[in-house]
């Protein structure tokens, strides 16, 4: 899920275009350098800083505005940080992401609201919260009435009637307002109101804790070793998609076995006041495992190799989970949730377009967002548009994702990507694009 996803202001688009393109003529070497003048131009635009901002500066990070925050795009080079995560371990600051708590009110049982928080969440999210035991998490969506994706997020059940929602930074304010509005009106928009829905909403509290908490993602095959070094050899990693509280230097932190890179990893949530202390310990105790601090550039190349979608690029209010190939995270067996009717229609009639992964067939400039996709062969016609693209550090090939017409979405289909007024051949590939070799 989660990670660095946002609706971009014009200056932010310039920075992200560097992340996605990195000048194809220079190949992998181009990913190793972000133009300093560009960074200096855009750095004044972002108003907010994470509690780790001073540490990023001390570590020599190049900072850029991202989703309304100043964030590190890289420390040494995108390629080095990417490879550190693929082969050893890396740490990312994800304190910019929104953190919401949804809980039953203290008096909910008195008004017949037992389980109200879960019932209400099931009406505003696509996945089935009832499947979560305490300590479990799931990927899910927040949709508009048309079935379009407002945000993709992870929801954790952290107590019997308490849930943690981790949302994308650029959508955090919008998500909170949307959820708060649905609490105020007492039922999910687009669904007929009734007494049960109003009761469930009135028995539910929504709060944002983002200002008081920070978070980092520790990702890579040596995560387990670093986890033991941080928390002690007697403490075991939580199972995948689970969250546990662990003692660290006299305080509790929450550790989730989740990530956005395709590698084993954890995401750790802690009080803002403990942020610097925790990151310092991670970097110090991670030295034997060749840890590297990592920025947004490596996060983007890592997630794209795995075909993990980016909100604002691959996901948007104009696209629904089914055409994005993410219907697994939608429970249409639930009788009602926002956007359900639209998704049922899409399921029955089929998607006109689908989100596909592709790989370039020739060396050349890498694909970028908004490049036009054409059908291959002699009778070439426009069939879609690239949503994400980069030069893969692991594969050393141009890769990307694109929405194309359903008839051209079959694996193995030959397509063309128009780059600088010239068409370059590519092939629709099975997801993910990167797979670890089994030794």
N, C-alpha and C positions, 0 to 999 in steps of 0.2 A: 503494500500500500503505500502503502503509504509512502511520501516524501516531499519533493520540491516541485510544487505544482501551482501555477498561478496565472491570472490574467495580467498581461504585461502592459506597463506603460511604454510609450515609444522608446525611451532611452533603455529600458530593460530589454526590449526586443533586440537592440543592438548587441547587448552582452550575450543574450541567449543565442543569437545568430552565430556568434563566435564559437560558442560551445558546440553548436550543431554542425558548423561548417568546417572551421579550422583550416581553411584554405587548402583545397584538395591537391594543389600543385606541390605542396610541401610534404604531403603524406603524413605519417605519424609524427614527424618532427614538428608539424604545425600545431599539434595539440599541446606541445610542451611550453607554449608561450601565449599569454593573453596580452594584447597590445596595451602597454602601460598608459598611453595617452587616452585610450578609450575608458579605462578604469577611472582615471583622474577626472574625466568629464562627467561620468555618471554617478560618482560616489556621493555627491552632495544631495542626491534626490531622495534617499531613503531616510525616514525619520527615526526608525526604531533600531535598537541594538539588543542582541541577546546578552544574557549575563556572562557569556564567554567572549565578548567582543575584544576586551583588552588582551585576553590570551591569544586570540587570533593575530592581533597586531604584533604581540611579542614573538610569536612563532613565524612572523614574516609572511602572513597570508595576504593575497591580493583580494581586496574586498570589493563587492559590487552590490547594487541594490537588487533585491529579489523579494517579490511579494510584499513590499513595504518594509523590508528589513535590510540591514547591511550584513551580508553573509560572505564567507570566504569562497571564492571560486576555485582557488588552488593555493598550495603552499610551495611546492617545488615544481611539479608538472602534472598535468592530468594523467599522462600515461603512467608515470611512476606510482601515483596514488591508486590508479585503477589496478595495476599489477600487484600492488601491496595487498589489496583486498582479495584478489583472485588467488594469491599464493600464500599470504601470511595473515595480516590483520590490519584493519584501518579503523579510524574513529571519525565520525561526522557529528557536527553540532546540528541538532534538530529542535533546538529550543524555540524556533520561530513557529513551529506547528501549534495549532490550537488544541487545548485540552479542556473538555467539558465534563462535568459530573452530572449524571441524571440519577435521581434517587427518589424513593418514596418519602413522603412527608412523615414526620414523627407521629402525626395523628391519623395517618392514612388507614390504619386497621380499624380505627373507631368509626370511620365513615365508609367502611366496606371496600377499602382500596388496596387490599393485600394483592401484591403482584401488579399494581397499577403501573409502575415504571416500565416493566417489561412489556405489558400490554400496550402502553402508549408508544414505546419505541418500535414495536412491531407494526404500528400503523404509519410510522414516518420513515422506516428503513425497509430495504428490500429483503434482506436475509432474515432468518428466523431466530430471534433472540432466545426463544424458549429452548433452543438446543444447547445453550451455554450453561454449564455448571459454573460454580464459583471458581475463579482462576482461569477461565477459558476466554479466548477472543475469537472474533471472526471479521472477515472483510465484508463490507456492505456498501450500499449506496443511499444517498439522499436524492430523491427525484422531484421534478416538478410535475404538474398535473398531466403533461403530455408525455411523461416517461423519460424526459431528458435528464441528464446527469447534472445535478447541482454540485455534488461532491462525492468522492469516494473516500472511505474512512475505515478505521478499525474500531470496533466496540469491544471492550473487555468487561466481563462481569467481575467486579472486585469485591462484592459482598452480596448477601442474599438479595437485597433490594437496592443495590447501588452499581452504577455502570460508568466506566471511563470511555469517552469518545475522543479519539485522536484524529483531528481533521487537518486539511491542508491549510497552510499559512494564508494564502491569498483569499481563501473562502471563509476563514474563521469568523469574521464579523458578519458576513452574509448568512452563514450557517446558523450562528447563534440567534440572529434576528428572526430567521425563518422558523427555527424551533420554538423560540420564545413566543412568536405570534401564534403558533399552533397550540401552545399551552394556554394562551390568553383566550382564544376562541373556544377552547374546550374540545375540539375535534380536528381531525386531519382535513386539510383543505381538499375540496372535491369529493368528500364523502358525506353521506347524509348524517346529520347530527342526531344523537340520541343520548339518553341519560347516562348510559354506561361510559360512553366516550368522554363526556364532560366530567364524570366522576373520576376516571382514570387520569385526566389532565390535571384536575384540581388536586389530586393526591400525589402529584409529581413535582419535584423541584429541579430546575435546570440552573447550573452555575458554571461560570468560566473560571478556571484556576490557572490560566496561562501566565498571568503576571507573577504568580508565586512559585511556578515550577519551571525547571529547565529539563533538557533531555539530550542524550547523545545516543547515536547508533554505533555499536561496535560490530564490525562485520569481517568475516574471513574464516578460512579453515582452522586458524589457531585461536578462535574465540574461546573454545573450551579451556585451553591452557591459561589464557588471560583471565577468564572468569575465576578459575581456581586461585590464581595469584592475587586477585582483588578481594575475593570473599572467603577464601579458605578451602582447603582440600576436602573438608567434610561436607561442603555445600554442593549440591548437584544443580546443573542447568535445568530450568523448567522444560517440560516437553514443548514441542513446536506449537505455536499459537496459544501458549499459556502465559500467565503472568503471576509472579510471586513477589512478596516483600522479603527483602534480605537486609540484614544488618551490615552497615558499613561505617566504620569509625564512630560508633556511638549513635548513629542515626539510621533510619530506615530509608531504603530506596526501593522502587518497584522495578523489577526486571522482567521484560517480556521477550519471548523467543520469536521475534519477528524481524523483518528487515525488507529492504528494497533493492537488494543487489544480486540475489540468486545464490549467495553464499550463506553458510550457517552464520548466525549472528544473534545479537540481542539489542534491545532498545531499553535504555535505563532512564527512569524518571526520578527526579530529585528536587528538593527545595532549592529555590534560586540562590539562597545563601550558601549552599553547599556545592554550587556548580564548579567554581574554580578548583576547590579542593578535590572534587571527584575527577575532573579532567587531568589535573596534575598527577594524580595517582595512576590513572589509566596510562598516560604516556610514560611515566617512570617504570611501572611494573610491566609495561608492554615492550620495553627495550629488548629483552631476550628473545622476543617473538618478532622483532623487526617491524614494530608498529609504525604507522605513519598517520599524521592528521590528514584528513581528506576533505576536499571541497566539493562544491556543486558540480564542477566539470566532470570529475570522476563518478559522482553519483548518477549523472545523466548517462554516461557511456555504459556504466554497469547495468543500470535498469533497462536500457534499450537493448543490450545484448540478450536480456532475458524476456524482452517484449512486455515489460511491465508498463502500463499506460501512465501517461503524464496528464494530469488534469489541466485543462486550458489548451492542450494540444491534441491529444488522442481522445480525451473525454471532454464533453461540453454539454450545455443545456439543449443543444440541437441534436445530440446523439444519445441513444439509449443503450443499456447494458447488453442487450441481445445482439445488436449490430456490432458492438465492440467485442463480441465473442466472450462475454463475461456473464452469460445467463446462469452459470452454475451458482452465482452468488445472489440469485433472485429466487425467492420461494413463492411461486405462483399458487401454491396450495393454500397459502394464507388467504382468508376471505376478503380482506381489504387492506390496502396500503396506498399511499399517494403514488399515482402513476401506474397502478396495476392494470387498469382497463386498457391503457394504451399499449402496455407490454403484451397483454393477451392478444390484442389485434395483430401486433407485430409477429408474435409466435405463430398465429394461425395463418397469416398471409405470407410470412417470410420477409426477411430484410431485403430492401432494394440494394443496399450497400453493406459491405462488411469490412472490418478492420483486419488487414492482412500484414504479415511480415514479409519483407523481401531482402534479397541480397544482390548487390551489383555483380555482373558477370565479367566486368573488365576493370582494371585499375584506372583511376581517374578521379575527378573531383567528387567529393562525397555528396550524397543527397541531403537536401535541407527541407524544412517545413514549407509547405505551400507550393513546392514544385509539382508540376502537372504530371499525371501518370497516363500513359497511352497503352492501348492494346498492342501486342507485338505482331510482327508479320507485315505483309504488304498493305492490308486494309487497316491501317492504323487509325484509331479514333480515341478521343479523350474518354477515359473511364474512371478517373478519380484524382485524388490529391494527396501528396505526402503530408503526414502529420508530425512525424519525428524522423530525423536522419542524422547520421554521424559516420565517422570512420572508426570502425571497431578496433580498439587496441588489442583485443584477444585474437581476433580473426584476421586482422589486417586487410579487411574488405569494407567497402561502403555498405551500410545496412540501414534499414529504416522500417517504418510502419506507414500504412496509407489506407484510406478508405477508397475502395474500388467497387464497381458494380458487382453484384453477387455472381453473375455468370463468369467473371474473370477472377474469382477469389479462390479457385481450386489450387491446391498445392502442386507445384510444378509448372504452373502457367507462366509463359514468357510475357513480360511486360517491358515497356520503355519508360525511363524517367527523363523528363526534359530538364537539362541542366545548362544554363547559359545558352539557350536557343539551340542546343544540340541534344539529340536523343541518345541515351545510353541504355544498353540492355540490362535487364534484371530478371530475377526469377522469384515467384511467390514461394516462400519457404514455410516449413512447419515450425511452430513456436515450441520452445524458445530457439533463438538463433545460435546461442552458445550453450554447449553441453560439456560438462567436465569429462575428460577421458578417464575411464576406469582402469586403474593400474592392476 
